[in-house]
Amino acid sequence: MMADNADVANELMDRRLEQTMQACRLPEPTAESAECEECGDPIPEARRQAAPWARTCIDCQALLEQLAKRRA
């Protein structure tokens, strides 16, 4: 039995939805250390749980973001 246009459209929409959802997923945790890459202080456990990919402590991240805004 051949798929009709509605079946083909549904399949295409399902694939596109899956691609969109994959693009929106949070990055995988990549931080291997519990220490800030900038200052060497410990990254608080709450930050590591909320943002497991974080490589900087909250203070250093705030400074990096301020510098980025000034450069923009």
N, C-alpha and C positions, 0 to 999 in steps of 0.2 A: 504494500500500500504506500503510495507516495504521500509525502507531507504536503499539506496545503500551505498557502501563504501565511496563514495565522500561525501555524506551527513553526515555520521558518523564522517569522518575526519574533515569536516568543523565545526561540533558541538564541537569536542574535541579541535580544534584550537581556537574557540571562547572562550571556558571556560579557556583555558590556557592563552590566551591574557588578559582576565579579571583578572585572578589571578595575572599576572605579573604587570598589571597596578595598582592594589590595593597595591601591595608590594612597588611600586615606589612612591606612593602618599606621600605628605608632612605630617608630623605629625599634628594632630589636635592641635589647640591652647590649651595650658594647663596652661600657666602662669596666676595666679589669681591676681597678684600684679603688680603694675607699678614700684615697687622698686626692685633693685638688691638684690639677696639673699646673695651676698658676702659682699658688702660694704654699702648697704642701700640707695645708691643714686638713684634718679629716672632713669628709663630706658627711653631713648629718644623715643618720639612718632614714629619717622621714623623707629627705630629699632623694636618697638613693631608691627608696621604694616608690616615690611619686614619679621620678624621672630616672629610671635605671640606666639610661644612656648618658646621664650627666657626667661630665669630666671635670667640672669645676664646682666649688662651693657657691653658695648663694651670693655672698659678697663679691667674689671675683666675677661671677656671671653678670651681676648688675653693673659692675665697672666695664666689662667688655661690651655690654649693650649700650651703655652711655657713650663709649668711644665710637661705636658703630654709628650711632645717631649723629654724632658730631661730624663724622666723615661723609655722611650722606647729604 
